[in-house]
Amino acid sequence: MERSKAAAARRTPRPIRKLNKDKYLLLMVLPCLIYYLVFRYAPMFGLVISFKNYNLFKGVWASPWVGFKYYHTFLNSPDFVDLLRNTILLGVTKLVFSFPAPILLALMLNEVTVSFLKRFVQTVSYLPHFISNVVVASMVLTFLSPSTGIVNHWLKGLGFHAVNFMSEPGWFRPVYVLSEIWQHVGWETIIYLAALTAIDPLLYEAARIDGANRWRQTLSVTLPGIAPTIIILFIFNIGDVLDIGFEKVFLLASPAIYSTADIISTYVYRVGLGQGNYSYAASIDLFTSIISLIFVCTANYLARKFSDNSIW
């Protein structure tokens, strides 16, 4: 009987045997898979309107094809250079200052030996992540108000003039990046703290025997230990250089500071929903996504070439 069962199992194709073996794990993945299929991949069908002169009343398939007309229009638009410059500068500034912040906070928390203080700092730092962008933008505008904002009260107390931060184009990028760091640094630190726990304590012990102080241990043991996590998250962040979150920029920006605050995502909102030019907006959005994909693939290739860590 047992032999017949074993023989029947051997006759079953290998992929079927693997599916049967991991069926419970696959069932756990199923809701996530359905979510991505329904809410992430199915809406991609709508990108076809970027190649059509989409008419809301005719529908997607009845609207006439126009090829790359809207891509050509965007690339030759007088706004294209300013939008691309603002988007890249804001994305790169955010990457340069926001990306190292959680790494530094995780390294500092790793050195804290008082568990209560460590938990308190972690809790306080990651709570802003759960505040909506609408509330965060309102807080930023309130704090930076030239008449009643606490920041300008401090500046006046120190003998400086009040600054209208949200009406001067030069202040938009620092304000946006600092608000991003404050809002997300604690949440992103959790990933690095988890990576730090995976480092073998024997490596620290060996480093101490060799006479390494805390700084040397950080350079020789801690940073190499979390390097794979840093590289993977850096590749993901590279993809966001052009695909900056629309919501907070839209809430903080005003026409007075459009020279630095108007980025591709806010422009897509204005021409798409504001002016009803859905095909043009879809072509700009697809263009941005393709450039972001090229960034991610390039970063992944370089990471694989110069280290053993990459996404694929």
C-alpha positions as CSV (number, residue, x, y, z in Angstrom):
1,M,0.0,0.0,0.0
2,E,2.8,2.4,1.0
3,R,4.8,1.4,-2.0
4,S,1.9,2.1,-4.3
5,K,1.4,5.6,-2.7
6,A,5.1,6.4,-3.1
7,A,5.0,5.2,-6.7
8,A,1.9,7.4,-7.4
9,A,3.6,10.4,-5.8
10,R,6.7,9.8,-8.0
11,R,4.5,9.7,-11.1
12,T,2.9,13.1,-10.2
13,P,4.7,16.0,-12.1
14,R,7.2,17.8,-10.0
15,P,5.6,21.3,-10.2
16,I,2.3,19.7,-9.0
17,R,4.1,18.1,-6.1
18,K,5.7,21.4,-5.1
19,L,2.4,23.2,-5.3
20,N,0.8,20.5,-3.1
21,K,3.6,20.7,-0.6
22,D,3.4,24.5,-0.3
23,K,-0.3,24.9,-0.7
24,Y,-0.9,26.5,2.8
25,L,1.9,29.0,2.2
26,L,0.4,29.8,-1.3
27,L,-3.0,30.3,0.3
28,M,-1.5,32.9,2.6
29,V,0.0,34.7,-0.4
30,L,-3.3,34.6,-2.3
31,P,-4.9,37.8,-0.8
32,C,-1.8,39.8,-1.5
33,L,-1.7,38.4,-5.1
34,I,-5.4,39.3,-5.7
35,Y,-4.8,42.8,-4.3
36,Y,-2.0,43.5,-6.8
37,L,-3.8,42.0,-9.7
38,V,-7.0,44.0,-9.0
39,F,-5.6,47.3,-7.8
40,R,-2.1,47.4,-9.4
41,Y,-2.1,45.5,-12.7
42,A,-5.7,45.7,-13.9
43,P,-5.6,49.6,-13.9
44,M,-2.6,49.4,-16.3
45,F,-5.1,48.7,-19.0
46,G,-6.1,52.4,-18.7
47,L,-2.7,53.5,-20.0
48,V,-3.9,52.7,-23.5
49,I,-5.6,56.1,-23.5
50,S,-2.2,57.7,-23.7
51,F,-2.1,56.6,-27.3
52,K,-5.7,57.7,-28.1
53,N,-7.6,60.9,-28.2
54,Y,-9.7,59.7,-25.3
55,N,-13.3,60.8,-25.3
56,L,-15.2,60.2,-22.1
57,F,-18.5,59.6,-23.9
58,K,-17.0,57.3,-26.7
59,G,-15.1,55.1,-24.2
60,V,-11.6,53.7,-24.5
61,W,-11.9,51.5,-27.6
62,A,-14.1,53.9,-29.6
63,S,-11.8,56.8,-29.1
64,P,-9.4,57.4,-32.1
65,W,-5.8,56.3,-32.0
66,V,-3.2,59.2,-32.1
67,G,0.0,57.2,-31.6
68,F,2.8,59.1,-29.8
69,K,1.1,62.5,-30.3
70,Y,0.9,63.4,-26.6
71,Y,4.4,62.2,-25.8
72,H,5.7,64.4,-28.5
73,T,3.6,67.3,-27.2
74,F,4.9,66.9,-23.7
75,L,8.6,66.6,-24.8
76,N,8.2,69.8,-26.8
77,S,6.2,71.6,-24.2
78,P,7.7,74.9,-22.9
79,D,7.0,73.5,-19.4
80,F,8.9,70.3,-19.9
81,V,12.4,71.5,-18.9
82,D,11.2,73.3,-15.8
83,L,9.1,70.4,-14.7
84,L,11.9,67.9,-15.2
85,R,14.4,70.1,-13.5
86,N,12.1,70.7,-10.5
87,T,11.2,67.0,-10.2
88,I,14.8,65.8,-10.4
89,L,16.2,68.4,-8.0
90,L,13.5,67.7,-5.5
91,G,13.9,63.9,-5.9
92,V,17.7,64.0,-5.6
93,T,17.6,66.4,-2.7
94,K,15.2,64.1,-0.9
95,L,17.3,61.0,-1.7
96,V,20.5,62.6,-0.5
97,F,19.2,63.8,2.8
98,S,16.3,61.5,3.6
99,F,17.9,58.2,2.7
100,P,20.8,58.3,5.2
101,A,18.7,59.7,8.0
102,P,17.1,56.3,9.1
103,I,20.5,54.6,8.9
104,L,22.1,57.2,11.2
105,L,19.1,57.0,13.6
106,A,19.3,53.2,13.6
107,L,23.1,53.3,14.3
108,M,22.6,55.7,17.2
109,L,19.7,53.7,18.7
110,N,21.9,50.6,18.4
111,E,24.4,52.2,20.7
112,V,21.7,53.1,23.3
113,T,21.9,50.6,26.2
114,V,19.0,52.0,28.2
115,S,16.0,50.0,26.9
116,F,13.3,52.5,28.1
117,L,15.1,55.4,26.3
118,K,15.5,53.3,23.2
119,R,11.8,52.3,23.0
120,F,10.7,55.9,23.8
121,V,12.8,57.4,20.9
122,Q,11.6,54.7,18.6
123,T,7.9,55.3,19.5
124,V,8.2,59.1,19.2
125,S,10.1,58.9,15.9
126,Y,7.8,56.5,14.0
127,L,4.4,58.0,15.2
128,P,4.5,60.8,12.6
129,H,4.4,58.1,9.9
130,F,0.8,57.5,10.8
131,I,-0.3,61.1,10.4
132,S,-1.9,61.8,7.0
133,N,-0.2,64.2,4.6
134,V,-3.1,66.6,4.9
135,V,-2.4,67.0,8.6
136,V,1.3,67.2,8.2
137,A,1.0,69.9,5.5
138,S,-1.3,71.8,7.8
139,M,1.2,71.5,10.7
140,V,4.0,72.7,8.4
141,L,2.1,75.7,7.2
142,T,1.1,76.6,10.8
143,F,4.6,76.3,12.2
144,L,6.1,78.3,9.3
145,S,3.4,81.1,9.3
146,P,5.2,84.5,9.0
147,S,2.8,86.0,11.6
148,T,1.9,83.3,14.1
149,G,4.3,80.4,13.3
150,I,6.5,79.2,16.1
151,V,9.6,79.1,13.8
152,N,9.3,82.8,13.1
153,H,8.8,83.5,16.8
154,W,12.1,81.9,17.4
155,L,13.8,83.8,14.6
156,K,12.4,87.1,15.9
157,G,13.6,86.2,19.4
158,L,17.1,85.6,18.1
159,G,17.0,89.1,16.4
160,F,16.2,87.9,12.8
161,H,13.5,89.1,10.5
162,A,10.4,86.9,9.9
163,V,10.6,84.7,6.8
164,N,7.6,83.8,4.7
165,F,8.9,80.3,4.0
166,M,6.0,79.1,1.9
167,S,6.0,82.2,-0.4
168,E,9.7,82.1,-1.3
169,P,10.6,79.5,-3.9
170,G,14.1,78.9,-2.5
171,W,12.6,77.5,0.8
172,F,10.3,74.9,-0.7
173,R,12.8,72.1,-1.2
174,P,14.4,72.4,2.3
175,V,10.9,72.6,3.9
176,Y,9.6,69.6,1.9
177,V,12.7,67.4,2.6
178,L,12.8,68.2,6.3
179,S,9.1,67.4,6.6
180,E,9.7,64.1,4.8
181,I,12.5,63.2,7.2
182,W,10.5,64.1,10.3
183,Q,7.5,62.1,9.0
184,H,9.2,58.9,7.9
185,V,12.6,58.6,9.5
186,G,11.3,56.5,12.5
187,W,9.3,54.1,10.4
188,E,12.2,53.4,8.0
189,T,14.5,53.0,10.9
190,I,12.6,49.8,11.9
191,I,14.0,48.0,8.8
192,Y,17.6,48.9,9.7
193,L,17.1,47.9,13.4
194,A,15.8,44.6,12.2
195,A,18.9,44.2,10.0
196,L,21.1,45.0,13.0
197,T,19.7,42.2,15.1
198,A,20.8,39.7,12.4
199,I,24.5,40.6,12.8
200,D,26.4,37.8,14.6
201,P,27.4,39.0,18.1
202,L,30.6,37.0,17.8
203,L,31.8,39.5,15.2
204,Y,31.6,42.3,17.8
205,E,33.4,40.1,20.3
206,A,36.2,39.3,17.8
207,A,36.5,43.1,17.0
208,R,36.8,43.9,20.7
209,I,39.5,41.3,21.1
210,D,41.4,42.9,18.3
211,G,41.2,46.3,20.1
212,A,38.5,47.9,18.0
213,N,36.6,50.8,19.7
214,R,32.9,51.5,19.1
215,W,33.5,53.6,16.1
216,R,35.8,51.0,14.5
217,Q,33.2,48.3,15.3
218,T,30.6,50.4,13.5
219,L,32.8,50.8,10.4
220,S,34.0,47.2,10.3
221,V,31.1,45.1,11.6
222,T,27.8,47.1,11.7
223,L,27.9,48.9,8.4
224,P,29.0,45.8,6.4
225,G,26.4,43.8,8.3
226,I,23.5,46.0,7.1
227,A,25.0,46.8,3.7
228,P,22.7,44.4,1.8
229,T,19.7,46.1,3.3
230,I,21.1,49.6,2.5
231,I,21.7,48.6,-1.1
232,I,18.2,47.1,-1.7
233,L,16.5,50.1,-0.1
234,F,18.7,52.5,-2.1
235,I,17.6,50.8,-5.3
236,F,14.0,51.2,-4.4
237,N,14.5,54.8,-3.5
238,I,16.2,55.5,-6.8
239,G,12.9,54.6,-8.5
240,D,11.2,57.4,-6.5
241,V,13.4,60.2,-7.8
242,L,10.9,61.1,-10.5
243,D,7.9,59.5,-8.9
244,I,7.7,61.9,-5.9
245,G,4.6,61.7,-3.8
246,F,2.0,64.0,-5.3
247,E,-0.1,64.7,-2.2
248,K,2.2,66.6,0.1
249,V,3.8,68.7,-2.8
250,F,0.3,69.6,-4.0
251,L,-0.7,70.7,-0.5
252,L,2.4,72.7,0.3
253,A,2.9,74.3,-3.1
254,S,1.2,77.5,-4.3
255,P,1.4,79.4,-7.6
256,A,3.9,81.9,-6.0
257,I,6.5,79.1,-5.7
258,Y,5.7,77.1,-8.8
259,S,9.2,77.9,-10.1
260,T,10.6,75.3,-7.7
261,A,7.5,73.5,-6.5
262,D,5.8,72.6,-9.7
263,I,6.8,68.9,-10.5
264,I,5.6,66.4,-13.0
265,S,3.0,64.7,-10.7
266,T,1.3,68.0,-9.8
267,Y,1.3,69.0,-13.5
268,V,-0.3,65.7,-14.3
269,Y,-3.0,66.4,-11.8
270,R,-3.7,69.9,-13.3
271,V,-3.9,68.8,-16.9
272,G,-5.6,65.5,-16.2
273,L,-8.3,66.2,-13.6
274,G,-8.2,70.0,-13.7
275,Q,-8.4,70.4,-17.5
276,G,-9.9,67.0,-18.4
277,N,-7.1,66.1,-20.7
278,Y,-6.8,62.5,-19.7
279,S,-4.8,61.2,-22.6
280,Y,-2.1,63.9,-22.2
281,A,-1.9,63.2,-18.4
282,A,-1.7,59.4,-18.9
283,S,1.2,59.9,-21.4
284,I,3.1,62.0,-19.0
285,D,2.6,59.5,-16.2
286,L,3.7,56.6,-18.3
287,F,6.7,58.6,-19.5
288,T,7.7,59.2,-15.8
289,S,7.2,55.5,-14.9
290,I,9.4,54.4,-17.8
291,I,12.2,56.7,-16.7
292,S,11.8,55.5,-13.1
293,L,12.0,51.9,-14.3
294,I,15.2,52.7,-16.2
295,F,16.7,54.3,-13.0
296,V,15.8,51.2,-11.0
297,C,17.2,48.8,-13.6
298,T,20.4,50.8,-13.9
299,A,20.9,51.0,-10.1
300,N,20.2,47.3,-9.8
301,Y,22.8,46.5,-12.6
302,L,25.4,48.7,-10.9
303,A,24.7,47.1,-7.5
304,R,25.0,43.6,-9.0
305,K,28.2,44.6,-10.8
306,F,30.0,46.2,-7.9
307,S,28.6,44.0,-5.0
308,D,26.8,40.8,-4.5
309,N,23.6,42.4,-3.6
310,S,20.7,43.3,-6.0
311,I,17.0,42.9,-6.3
312,W,17.3,40.4,-9.1
